[in-house]
Amino acid sequence: MSRVWDVPVQESTRVRDVRVAAEAACAALGLDAHAAAVAALVATELATNLVKHANGGRVVINLTGPSGGPAHADPCVQITSLDHGPGIPDVAVALADGYTTALSSLGAGLGTCVRISREFDLHSRPGRGTVAVARVGRTRQASGPQPRPAQATGARAGGINASLGHAEQSGDAFSWVRSGPRLTLMLADGLGHGPKAAEASTTAVEELAKKADLPPADILRHLHTALRPTRGAAVAVAQLDETTRRLSFAGVGNIGARLRTGDGWRHLISHPGIVGAHFPATVPVHRADWRSDSLLVLHSDGLPSRWVPPQEPQLLARDPAVVAAVILRDAGSAARPLRDDTSVAVLAPDLLDGRP
């Protein structure tokens, strides 16, 4: 999950690089030729739009999972397009299949992306830019958005992982697992950069899939043992019980966490330490009610500490990966590049049936 393809797209020559990256991501997951062709087409359309309509941007490709089901059970190639361009005045029109314009808004090919992707979502704000997220997985039936897993009834998870200096590996990783009514979201930041940091965070992801039935503090204790052969990591674990609608959070190390409660945001504090090296004697667990308007954001320390939480109601109703990508995009710029591997993971209510 720590493999990253992060391609700046400022000119048309980079469109091919994005397509090649999407094909490489599909090969890394062992996806079939049809899925690879779908991913290549979606990536090409999104990158082309960045050049033609958004004055450039970037495409980040991660190996992740569908927003409703467990990330490890049905891996997908996630293609995220981010820009600070003029935005789309009418998203509904731009997403209509067959719609295209080169005059007033980004729109060419978006309807095709919606139709052929397993999952597709987009947020745009005139004057602020656009973020689009597409997921492509193994071919199981006719192309197009797939039905949500039957167990995905209360919450969704998603995120984005960007590497320092567009490196092929990120020391960060995120994942989510389900066990009965519990959805558990984890973000890990391996110490340092490069392959050794990626080894630590990837180990955390692999071990999380084995311990989905444990509460957050016990998951962290298990990870501490599993990560001892590695250089260690900062890790945060959030678990939502969809039956009781209670959220539990525990973290060790410098993983940031903010929870939206009502009209405000509160910090959830991790305990100092390193999972796999220096584990605290006790791990505080924070608990809170989970409401229909709640939102949880986990992030590694690559994100500036003074990032501004999203407030737009329309954004908060989007796919969690879209929310995460907007946070990542708005925290940095060409004049203020991110200075570390950076991951943002989001837990959100399942609003697919009634969101705008």
MINUTOR-649389 format. One record per residue (C-alpha): x, y, z; chain; residue number from 1; residue in one letter. Coordinates in steps of 0.5 Angstrom, whole numbers, m for minus. Each point is the difference from the previous one (the first is absolute). Layout:
<pts>
<x:X&y:Y&z:Z&zaba:A&drenti:NUM&fiba:a>
...
</pts>
This chain:
<pts>
<x:0&y:0&z:0&zaba:A&drenti:1&fiba:m>
<x:6&y:5&z:1&zaba:A&drenti:2&fiba:s>
<x:2&y:0&z:m8&zaba:A&drenti:3&fiba:r>
<x:m2&y:6&z:m3&zaba:A&drenti:4&fiba:v>
<x:0&y:3&z:m7&zaba:A&drenti:5&fiba:w>
<x:0&y:8&z:1&zaba:A&drenti:6&fiba:d>
<x:0&y:3&z:m7&zaba:A&drenti:7&fiba:v>
<x:0&y:8&z:m1&zaba:A&drenti:8&fiba:p>
<x:m4&y:2&z:m6&zaba:A&drenti:9&fiba:v>
<x:2&y:7&z:m3&zaba:A&drenti:10&fiba:q>
<x:1&y:m2&z:m7&zaba:A&drenti:11&fiba:e>
<x:m3&y:m5&z:m5&zaba:A&drenti:12&fiba:s>
<x:6&y:m4&z:0&zaba:A&drenti:13&fiba:t>
<x:m1&y:m2&z:7&zaba:A&drenti:14&fiba:r>
<x:m7&y:m4&z:m2&zaba:A&drenti:15&fiba:v>
<x:4&y:m6&z:m3&zaba:A&drenti:16&fiba:r>
<x:3&y:0&z:7&zaba:A&drenti:17&fiba:d>
<x:m6&y:0&z:4&zaba:A&drenti:18&fiba:v>
<x:m3&y:m6&z:m5&zaba:A&drenti:19&fiba:r>
<x:6&y:m4&z:1&zaba:A&drenti:20&fiba:v>
<x:0&y:1&z:8&zaba:A&drenti:21&fiba:a>
<x:m7&y:m3&z:0&zaba:A&drenti:22&fiba:a>
<x:2&y:m6&z:m4&zaba:A&drenti:23&fiba:e>
<x:6&y:m1&z:4&zaba:A&drenti:24&fiba:a>
<x:m5&y:0&z:6&zaba:A&drenti:25&fiba:a>
<x:m5&y:m5&z:m3&zaba:A&drenti:26&fiba:c>
<x:6&y:m4&z:m1&zaba:A&drenti:27&fiba:a>
<x:2&y:0&z:7&zaba:A&drenti:28&fiba:a>
<x:m7&y:m2&z:2&zaba:A&drenti:29&fiba:l>
<x:0&y:m5&z:m5&zaba:A&drenti:30&fiba:g>
<x:m6&y:2&z:m3&zaba:A&drenti:31&fiba:l>
<x:m3&y:m2&z:m7&zaba:A&drenti:32&fiba:d>
<x:1&y:3&z:m7&zaba:A&drenti:33&fiba:a>
<x:m7&y:3&z:0&zaba:A&drenti:34&fiba:h>
<x:1&y:3&z:7&zaba:A&drenti:35&fiba:a>
<x:7&y:3&z:m2&zaba:A&drenti:36&fiba:a>
<x:m3&y:3&z:m6&zaba:A&drenti:37&fiba:a>
<x:m5&y:3&z:4&zaba:A&drenti:38&fiba:v>
<x:5&y:3&z:5&zaba:A&drenti:39&fiba:a>
<x:4&y:3&z:m6&zaba:A&drenti:40&fiba:a>
<x:m6&y:3&z:m3&zaba:A&drenti:41&fiba:l>
<x:m2&y:3&z:6&zaba:A&drenti:42&fiba:v>
<x:7&y:3&z:2&zaba:A&drenti:43&fiba:a>
<x:0&y:3&z:m7&zaba:A&drenti:44&fiba:t>
<x:m6&y:3&z:0&zaba:A&drenti:45&fiba:e>
<x:1&y:3&z:7&zaba:A&drenti:46&fiba:l>
<x:7&y:2&z:m2&zaba:A&drenti:47&fiba:a>
<x:m2&y:3&z:m7&zaba:A&drenti:48&fiba:t>
<x:m5&y:5&z:4&zaba:A&drenti:49&fiba:n>
<x:5&y:2&z:5&zaba:A&drenti:50&fiba:l>
<x:4&y:3&z:m6&zaba:A&drenti:51&fiba:v>
<x:m6&y:2&z:m4&zaba:A&drenti:52&fiba:k>
<x:m4&y:3&z:5&zaba:A&drenti:53&fiba:h>
<x:3&y:1&z:7&zaba:A&drenti:54&fiba:a>
<x:7&y:3&z:m2&zaba:A&drenti:55&fiba:n>
<x:4&y:m6&z:2&zaba:A&drenti:56&fiba:g>
<x:m1&y:m4&z:7&zaba:A&drenti:57&fiba:g>
<x:2&y:m7&z:2&zaba:A&drenti:58&fiba:r>
<x:m2&y:m7&z:0&zaba:A&drenti:59&fiba:v>
<x:1&y:m5&z:6&zaba:A&drenti:60&fiba:v>
<x:m1&y:m7&z:m1&zaba:A&drenti:61&fiba:i>
<x:0&y:m5&z:6&zaba:A&drenti:62&fiba:n>
<x:m2&y:m7&z:1&zaba:A&drenti:63&fiba:l>
<x:m6&y:0&z:5&zaba:A&drenti:64&fiba:t>
<x:m7&y:m3&z:1&zaba:A&drenti:65&fiba:g>
<x:m7&y:2&z:m2&zaba:A&drenti:66&fiba:p>
<x:m3&y:5&z:5&zaba:A&drenti:67&fiba:s>
<x:m5&y:m5&z:3&zaba:A&drenti:68&fiba:g>
<x:3&y:m6&z:1&zaba:A&drenti:69&fiba:g>
<x:7&y:m2&z:3&zaba:A&drenti:70&fiba:p>
<x:6&y:2&z:m4&zaba:A&drenti:71&fiba:a>
<x:4&y:m6&z:0&zaba:A&drenti:72&fiba:h>
<x:m6&y:m5&z:m2&zaba:A&drenti:73&fiba:a>
<x:m1&y:4&z:m7&zaba:A&drenti:74&fiba:d>
<x:6&y:4&z:m2&zaba:A&drenti:75&fiba:p>
<x:m1&y:6&z:m5&zaba:A&drenti:76&fiba:c>
<x:4&y:4&z:m4&zaba:A&drenti:77&fiba:v>
<x:m2&y:7&z:3&zaba:A&drenti:78&fiba:q>
<x:2&y:6&z:m5&zaba:A&drenti:79&fiba:i>
<x:m1&y:7&z:3&zaba:A&drenti:80&fiba:t>
<x:0&y:6&z:m4&zaba:A&drenti:81&fiba:s>
<x:2&y:7&z:4&zaba:A&drenti:82&fiba:l>
<x:0&y:7&z:m3&zaba:A&drenti:83&fiba:d>
<x:m1&y:7&z:2&zaba:A&drenti:84&fiba:h>
<x:m3&y:2&z:m6&zaba:A&drenti:85&fiba:g>
<x:m6&y:4&z:m2&zaba:A&drenti:86&fiba:p>
<x:m5&y:m5&z:2&zaba:A&drenti:87&fiba:g>
<x:m6&y:m3&z:m3&zaba:A&drenti:88&fiba:i>
<x:m7&y:5&z:0&zaba:A&drenti:89&fiba:p>
<x:m5&y:m6&z:0&zaba:A&drenti:90&fiba:d>
<x:3&y:m7&z:2&zaba:A&drenti:91&fiba:v>
<x:m6&y:m4&z:m2&zaba:A&drenti:92&fiba:a>
<x:0&y:3&z:m7&zaba:A&drenti:93&fiba:v>
<x:7&y:m2&z:0&zaba:A&drenti:94&fiba:a>
<x:m1&y:m7&z:2&zaba:A&drenti:95&fiba:l>
<x:m5&y:m2&z:m5&zaba:A&drenti:96&fiba:a>
<x:3&y:m5&z:m5&zaba:A&drenti:97&fiba:d>
<x:1&y:3&z:m7&zaba:A&drenti:98&fiba:g>
<x:1&y:7&z:3&zaba:A&drenti:99&fiba:y>
<x:6&y:4&z:m2&zaba:A&drenti:100&fiba:t>
<x:2&y:7&z:m1&zaba:A&drenti:101&fiba:t>
<x:7&y:4&z:m1&zaba:A&drenti:102&fiba:a>
<x:m3&y:7&z:2&zaba:A&drenti:103&fiba:l>
<x:m2&y:1&z:7&zaba:A&drenti:104&fiba:s>
<x:1&y:m6&z:4&zaba:A&drenti:105&fiba:s>
<x:4&y:m7&z:1&zaba:A&drenti:106&fiba:l>
<x:m5&y:m5&z:m2&zaba:A&drenti:107&fiba:g>
<x:3&y:m4&z:m6&zaba:A&drenti:108&fiba:a>
<x:0&y:m8&z:1&zaba:A&drenti:109&fiba:g>
<x:m3&y:1&z:8&zaba:A&drenti:110&fiba:l>
<x:m6&y:m4&z:m2&zaba:A&drenti:111&fiba:g>
<x:4&y:m5&z:m3&zaba:A&drenti:112&fiba:t>
<x:4&y:m1&z:6&zaba:A&drenti:113&fiba:c>
<x:m7&y:0&z:4&zaba:A&drenti:114&fiba:v>
<x:m2&y:m6&z:m4&zaba:A&drenti:115&fiba:r>
<x:6&y:m4&z:0&zaba:A&drenti:116&fiba:i>
<x:3&y:1&z:7&zaba:A&drenti:117&fiba:s>
<x:m2&y:m5&z:5&zaba:A&drenti:118&fiba:r>
<x:m1&y:6&z:5&zaba:A&drenti:119&fiba:e>
<x:1&y:8&z:m2&zaba:A&drenti:120&fiba:f>
<x:m2&y:6&z:3&zaba:A&drenti:121&fiba:d>
<x:2&y:7&z:m1&zaba:A&drenti:122&fiba:l>
<x:0&y:7&z:4&zaba:A&drenti:123&fiba:h>
<x:1&y:7&z:m3&zaba:A&drenti:124&fiba:s>
<x:m1&y:7&z:2&zaba:A&drenti:125&fiba:r>
<x:1&y:5&z:m5&zaba:A&drenti:126&fiba:p>
<x:6&y:4&z:1&zaba:A&drenti:127&fiba:g>
<x:3&y:m5&z:5&zaba:A&drenti:128&fiba:r>
<x:1&y:m6&z:m5&zaba:A&drenti:129&fiba:g>
<x:m2&y:m7&z:m1&zaba:A&drenti:130&fiba:t>
<x:2&y:m7&z:4&zaba:A&drenti:131&fiba:v>
<x:m3&y:m6&z:m4&zaba:A&drenti:132&fiba:a>
<x:1&y:m8&z:3&zaba:A&drenti:133&fiba:v>
<x:m1&y:m6&z:m4&zaba:A&drenti:134&fiba:a>
<x:1&y:m7&z:2&zaba:A&drenti:135&fiba:r>
<x:1&y:m6&z:m5&zaba:A&drenti:136&fiba:v>
<x:0&y:m7&z:3&zaba:A&drenti:137&fiba:g>
<x:0&y:m7&z:m3&zaba:A&drenti:138&fiba:r>
<x:m5&y:m1&z:m5&zaba:A&drenti:139&fiba:t>
<x:m6&y:m4&z:3&zaba:A&drenti:140&fiba:r>
<x:m6&y:3&z:m5&zaba:A&drenti:141&fiba:q>
<x:m2&y:5&z:m5&zaba:A&drenti:142&fiba:a>
<x:4&y:6&z:1&zaba:A&drenti:143&fiba:s>
<x:m2&y:6&z:4&zaba:A&drenti:144&fiba:g>
<x:m1&y:2&z:8&zaba:A&drenti:145&fiba:p>
<x:m1&y:m7&z:4&zaba:A&drenti:146&fiba:q>
<x:m5&y:m1&z:5&zaba:A&drenti:147&fiba:p>
<x:2&y:1&z:7&zaba:A&drenti:148&fiba:r>
<x:2&y:m6&z:4&zaba:A&drenti:149&fiba:p>
<x:m6&y:m2&z:4&zaba:A&drenti:150&fiba:a>
<x:4&y:1&z:7&zaba:A&drenti:151&fiba:q>
<x:1&y:7&z:m2&zaba:A&drenti:152&fiba:a>
<x:m6&y:3&z:4&zaba:A&drenti:153&fiba:t>
<x:3&y:6&z:5&zaba:A&drenti:154&fiba:g>
<x:6&y:3&z:m2&zaba:A&drenti:155&fiba:a>
<x:5&y:0&z:m6&zaba:A&drenti:156&fiba:r>
<x:8&y:1&z:0&zaba:A&drenti:157&fiba:a>
<x:5&y:3&z:m5&zaba:A&drenti:158&fiba:g>
<x:6&y:4&z:m1&zaba:A&drenti:159&fiba:g>
<x:6&y:2&z:m4&zaba:A&drenti:160&fiba:i>
<x:8&y:m1&z:1&zaba:A&drenti:161&fiba:n>
<x:5&y:4&z:m3&zaba:A&drenti:162&fiba:a>
<x:7&y:m1&z:0&zaba:A&drenti:163&fiba:s>
<x:6&y:5&z:1&zaba:A&drenti:164&fiba:l>
<x:3&y:3&z:m6&zaba:A&drenti:165&fiba:g>
<x:m5&y:m5&z:m4&zaba:A&drenti:166&fiba:h>
<x:4&y:m6&z:2&zaba:A&drenti:167&fiba:a>
<x:m2&y:m7&z:m2&zaba:A&drenti:168&fiba:e>
<x:m1&y:m2&z:7&zaba:A&drenti:169&fiba:q>
<x:m4&y:4&z:6&zaba:A&drenti:170&fiba:s>
<x:2&y:m1&z:8&zaba:A&drenti:171&fiba:g>
<x:m7&y:1&z:1&zaba:A&drenti:172&fiba:d>
<x:m6&y:m5&z:m1&zaba:A&drenti:173&fiba:a>
<x:m7&y:m1&z:2&zaba:A&drenti:174&fiba:f>
<x:m5&y:m5&z:0&zaba:A&drenti:175&fiba:s>
<x:m7&y:m2&z:3&zaba:A&drenti:176&fiba:w>
<x:m3&y:m7&z:2&zaba:A&drenti:177&fiba:v>
<x:m7&y:m2&z:2&zaba:A&drenti:178&fiba:r>
<x:m2&y:m5&z:5&zaba:A&drenti:179&fiba:s>
<x:m7&y:m1&z:1&zaba:A&drenti:180&fiba:g>
<x:m3&y:7&z:2&zaba:A&drenti:181&fiba:p>
<x:7&y:3&z:1&zaba:A&drenti:182&fiba:r>
<x:3&y:4&z:m5&zaba:A&drenti:183&fiba:l>
<x:8&y:1&z:1&zaba:A&drenti:184&fiba:t>
<x:4&y:6&z:m3&zaba:A&drenti:185&fiba:l>
<x:7&y:0&z:1&zaba:A&drenti:186&fiba:m>
<x:6&y:5&z:m2&zaba:A&drenti:187&fiba:l>
<x:7&y:m2&z:1&zaba:A&drenti:188&fiba:a>
<x:6&y:4&z:m1&zaba:A&drenti:189&fiba:d>
<x:7&y:m4&z:m1&zaba:A&drenti:190&fiba:g>
<x:6&y:4&z:3&zaba:A&drenti:191&fiba:l>
<x:4&y:4&z:m5&zaba:A&drenti:192&fiba:g>
<x:m1&y:m1&z:m8&zaba:A&drenti:193&fiba:h>
<x:1&y:m5&z:m5&zaba:A&drenti:194&fiba:g>
<x:0&y:m8&z:0&zaba:A&drenti:195&fiba:p>
<x:1&y:m1&z:7&zaba:A&drenti:196&fiba:k>
<x:m5&y:5&z:2&zaba:A&drenti:197&fiba:a>
<x:m5&y:m3&z:m5&zaba:A&drenti:198&fiba:a>
<x:2&y:m7&z:3&zaba:A&drenti:199&fiba:e>
<x:m3&y:2&z:7&zaba:A&drenti:200&fiba:a>
<x:m6&y:3&z:m2&zaba:A&drenti:201&fiba:s>
<x:m2&y:m6&z:m5&zaba:A&drenti:202&fiba:t>
<x:1&y:m5&z:6&zaba:A&drenti:203&fiba:t>
<x:m5&y:4&z:4&zaba:A&drenti:204&fiba:a>
<x:m5&y:0&z:m6&zaba:A&drenti:205&fiba:v>
<x:1&y:m8&z:m1&zaba:A&drenti:206&fiba:e>
<x:m1&y:m1&z:8&zaba:A&drenti:207&fiba:e>
<x:m6&y:4&z:0&zaba:A&drenti:208&fiba:l>
<x:m4&y:m4&z:m4&zaba:A&drenti:209&fiba:a>
<x:2&y:m6&z:5&zaba:A&drenti:210&fiba:k>
<x:m3&y:3&z:6&zaba:A&drenti:211&fiba:k>
<x:m6&y:4&z:m2&zaba:A&drenti:212&fiba:a>
<x:m4&y:m3&z:6&zaba:A&drenti:213&fiba:d>
<x:5&y:4&z:5&zaba:A&drenti:214&fiba:l>
<x:m2&y:6&z:3&zaba:A&drenti:215&fiba:p>
<x:5&y:6&z:m2&zaba:A&drenti:216&fiba:p>
<x:5&y:0&z:6&zaba:A&drenti:217&fiba:a>
<x:1&y:m8&z:m1&zaba:A&drenti:218&fiba:d>
<x:1&y:1&z:m7&zaba:A&drenti:219&fiba:i>
<x:5&y:5&z:1&zaba:A&drenti:220&fiba:l>
<x:3&y:m5&z:5&zaba:A&drenti:221&fiba:r>
<x:0&y:m6&z:m5&zaba:A&drenti:222&fiba:h>
<x:3&y:5&z:m5&zaba:A&drenti:223&fiba:l>
<x:6&y:2&z:5&zaba:A&drenti:224&fiba:h>
<x:2&y:m7&z:0&zaba:A&drenti:225&fiba:t>
<x:m1&y:m1&z:m8&zaba:A&drenti:226&fiba:a>
<x:4&y:6&z:m1&zaba:A&drenti:227&fiba:l>
<x:6&y:m2&z:4&zaba:A&drenti:228&fiba:r>
<x:4&y:m2&z:m6&zaba:A&drenti:229&fiba:p>
<x:m1&y:6&z:m3&zaba:A&drenti:230&fiba:t>
<x:2&y:7&z:1&zaba:A&drenti:231&fiba:r>
<x:m6&y:2&z:3&zaba:A&drenti:232&fiba:g>
<x:m6&y:5&z:m1&zaba:A&drenti:233&fiba:a>
<x:m5&y:5&z:3&zaba:A&drenti:234&fiba:a>
<x:m7&y:m4&z:m1&zaba:A&drenti:235&fiba:v>
<x:m7&y:3&z:2&zaba:A&drenti:236&fiba:a>
<x:m6&y:m5&z:0&zaba:A&drenti:237&fiba:v>
<x:m7&y:2&z:0&zaba:A&drenti:238&fiba:a>
<x:m6&y:m5&z:0&zaba:A&drenti:239&fiba:q>
<x:m7&y:2&z:m1&zaba:A&drenti:240&fiba:l>
<x:m6&y:m5&z:3&zaba:A&drenti:241&fiba:d>
<x:m5&y:1&z:m5&zaba:A&drenti:242&fiba:e>
<x:m5&y:m3&z:5&zaba:A&drenti:243&fiba:t>
<x:1&y:4&z:6&zaba:A&drenti:244&fiba:t>
<x:2&y:6&z:m4&zaba:A&drenti:245&fiba:r>
<x:7&y:1&z:4&zaba:A&drenti:246&fiba:r>
<x:6&y:2&z:m2&zaba:A&drenti:247&fiba:l>
<x:7&y:m2&z:3&zaba:A&drenti:248&fiba:s>
<x:7&y:3&z:m1&zaba:A&drenti:249&fiba:f>
<x:7&y:m2&z:2&zaba:A&drenti:250&fiba:a>
<x:6&y:2&z:m3&zaba:A&drenti:251&fiba:g>
<x:8&y:0&z:2&zaba:A&drenti:252&fiba:v>
<x:4&y:5&z:m3&zaba:A&drenti:253&fiba:g>
<x:m1&y:6&z:m4&zaba:A&drenti:254&fiba:n>
<x:m6&y:m2&z:m4&zaba:A&drenti:255&fiba:i>
<x:m5&y:6&z:m1&zaba:A&drenti:256&fiba:g>
<x:m7&y:m1&z:1&zaba:A&drenti:257&fiba:a>
<x:m6&y:4&z:0&zaba:A&drenti:258&fiba:r>
<x:m8&y:m1&z:1&zaba:A&drenti:259&fiba:l>
<x:m5&y:4&z:m2&zaba:A&drenti:260&fiba:r>
<x:m6&y:0&z:5&zaba:A&drenti:261&fiba:t>
<x:m6&y:4&z:m2&zaba:A&drenti:262&fiba:g>
<x:3&y:7&z:m2&zaba:A&drenti:263&fiba:d>
<x:7&y:0&z:3&zaba:A&drenti:264&fiba:g>
<x:6&y:m5&z:m1&zaba:A&drenti:265&fiba:w>
<x:4&y:m3&z:6&zaba:A&drenti:266&fiba:r>
<x:7&y:m3&z:1&zaba:A&drenti:267&fiba:h>
<x:1&y:m7&z:1&zaba:A&drenti:268&fiba:l>
<x:7&y:0&z:4&zaba:A&drenti:269&fiba:i>
<x:5&y:m6&z:m1&zaba:A&drenti:270&fiba:s>
<x:4&y:m2&z:5&zaba:A&drenti:271&fiba:h>
<x:8&y:1&z:m1&zaba:A&drenti:272&fiba:p>
<x:4&y:m6&z:m2&zaba:A&drenti:273&fiba:g>
<x:2&y:m5&z:m6&zaba:A&drenti:274&fiba:i>
<x:m4&y:m6&z:m2&zaba:A&drenti:275&fiba:v>
<x:5&y:m6&z:0&zaba:A&drenti:276&fiba:g>
<x:5&y:4&z:4&zaba:A&drenti:277&fiba:a>
<x:m2&y:4&z:6&zaba:A&drenti:278&fiba:h>
<x:m7&y:m2&z:2&zaba:A&drenti:279&fiba:f>
<x:m4&y:4&z:5&zaba:A&drenti:280&fiba:p>
<x:m2&y:m4&z:7&zaba:A&drenti:281&fiba:a>
<x:m7&y:2&z:m1&zaba:A&drenti:282&fiba:t>
<x:m3&y:3&z:m7&zaba:A&drenti:283&fiba:v>
<x:m6&y:5&z:1&zaba:A&drenti:284&fiba:p>
<x:m6&y:m2&z:m3&zaba:A&drenti:285&fiba:v>
<x:m5&y:6&z:m3&zaba:A&drenti:286&fiba:h>
<x:m7&y:m1&z:m1&zaba:A&drenti:287&fiba:r>
<x:m6&y:4&z:m3&zaba:A&drenti:288&fiba:a>
<x:m7&y:m1&z:m3&zaba:A&drenti:289&fiba:d>
<x:0&y:m1&z:m7&zaba:A&drenti:290&fiba:w>
<x:m5&y:5&z:m3&zaba:A&drenti:291&fiba:r>
<x:m3&y:0&z:m7&zaba:A&drenti:292&fiba:s>
<x:4&y:6&z:m1&zaba:A&drenti:293&fiba:d>
<x:7&y:m2&z:3&zaba:A&drenti:294&fiba:s>
<x:6&y:m1&z:m4&zaba:A&drenti:295&fiba:l>
<x:7&y:m2&z:2&zaba:A&drenti:296&fiba:l>
<x:7&y:2&z:m3&zaba:A&drenti:297&fiba:v>
<x:6&y:m4&z:2&zaba:A&drenti:298&fiba:l>
<x:7&y:3&z:m3&zaba:A&drenti:299&fiba:h>
<x:7&y:m1&z:0&zaba:A&drenti:300&fiba:s>
<x:5&y:6&z:2&zaba:A&drenti:301&fiba:d>
<x:1&y:1&z:m7&zaba:A&drenti:302&fiba:g>
<x:m6&y:5&z:0&zaba:A&drenti:303&fiba:l>
<x:1&y:6&z:3&zaba:A&drenti:304&fiba:p>
<x:m2&y:1&z:7&zaba:A&drenti:305&fiba:s>
<x:m5&y:6&z:m1&zaba:A&drenti:306&fiba:r>
<x:m4&y:m3&z:m6&zaba:A&drenti:307&fiba:w>
<x:m7&y:2&z:0&zaba:A&drenti:308&fiba:v>
<x:m5&y:m5&z:0&zaba:A&drenti:309&fiba:p>
<x:m6&y:0&z:m5&zaba:A&drenti:310&fiba:p>
<x:m6&y:3&z:1&zaba:A&drenti:311&fiba:q>
<x:m4&y:0&z:m6&zaba:A&drenti:312&fiba:e>
<x:m6&y:m4&z:0&zaba:A&drenti:313&fiba:p>
<x:0&y:m3&z:m7&zaba:A&drenti:314&fiba:q>
<x:7&y:m2&z:1&zaba:A&drenti:315&fiba:l>
<x:m1&y:m4&z:7&zaba:A&drenti:316&fiba:l>
<x:m5&y:m4&z:m4&zaba:A&drenti:317&fiba:a>
<x:5&y:m2&z:m5&zaba:A&drenti:318&fiba:r>
<x:4&y:m7&z:0&zaba:A&drenti:319&fiba:d>
<x:5&y:0&z:6&zaba:A&drenti:320&fiba:p>
<x:6&y:0&z:m5&zaba:A&drenti:321&fiba:a>
<x:m3&y:6&z:m4&zaba:A&drenti:322&fiba:v>
<x:0&y:4&z:7&zaba:A&drenti:323&fiba:v>
<x:7&y:m3&z:2&zaba:A&drenti:324&fiba:a>
<x:3&y:3&z:m7&zaba:A&drenti:325&fiba:a>
<x:m3&y:7&z:1&zaba:A&drenti:326&fiba:v>
<x:3&y:0&z:7&zaba:A&drenti:327&fiba:i>
<x:7&y:m2&z:m3&zaba:A&drenti:328&fiba:l>
<x:m1&y:5&z:m6&zaba:A&drenti:329&fiba:r>
<x:m2&y:6&z:4&zaba:A&drenti:330&fiba:d>
<x:6&y:m1&z:5&zaba:A&drenti:331&fiba:a>
<x:5&y:1&z:m5&zaba:A&drenti:332&fiba:g>
<x:2&y:3&z:m7&zaba:A&drenti:333&fiba:s>
<x:5&y:1&z:m4&zaba:A&drenti:334&fiba:a>
<x:3&y:6&z:4&zaba:A&drenti:335&fiba:a>
<x:m1&y:m4&z:6&zaba:A&drenti:336&fiba:r>
<x:1&y:m8&z:m2&zaba:A&drenti:337&fiba:p>
<x:m1&y:m5&z:5&zaba:A&drenti:338&fiba:l>
<x:7&y:m2&z:4&zaba:A&drenti:339&fiba:r>
<x:m1&y:m7&z:2&zaba:A&drenti:340&fiba:d>
<x:m4&y:m6&z:m2&zaba:A&drenti:341&fiba:d>
<x:m7&y:2&z:1&zaba:A&drenti:342&fiba:t>
<x:m7&y:m5&z:1&zaba:A&drenti:343&fiba:s>
<x:m7&y:3&z:2&zaba:A&drenti:344&fiba:v>
<x:m5&y:m6&z:1&zaba:A&drenti:345&fiba:a>
<x:m7&y:2&z:2&zaba:A&drenti:346&fiba:v>
<x:m6&y:m4&z:3&zaba:A&drenti:347&fiba:l>
<x:m7&y:3&z:m2&zaba:A&drenti:348&fiba:a>
<x:m7&y:m2&z:1&zaba:A&drenti:349&fiba:p>
<x:m3&y:m4&z:m6&zaba:A&drenti:350&fiba:d>
<x:m4&y:5&z:m4&zaba:A&drenti:351&fiba:l>
<x:0&y:m3&z:m7&zaba:A&drenti:352&fiba:l>
<x:m8&y:m1&z:0&zaba:A&drenti:353&fiba:d>
<x:m2&y:7&z:1&zaba:A&drenti:354&fiba:g>
<x:6&y:5&z:m1&zaba:A&drenti:355&fiba:r>
<x:0&y:5&z:m5&zaba:A&drenti:356&fiba:p>
</pts>
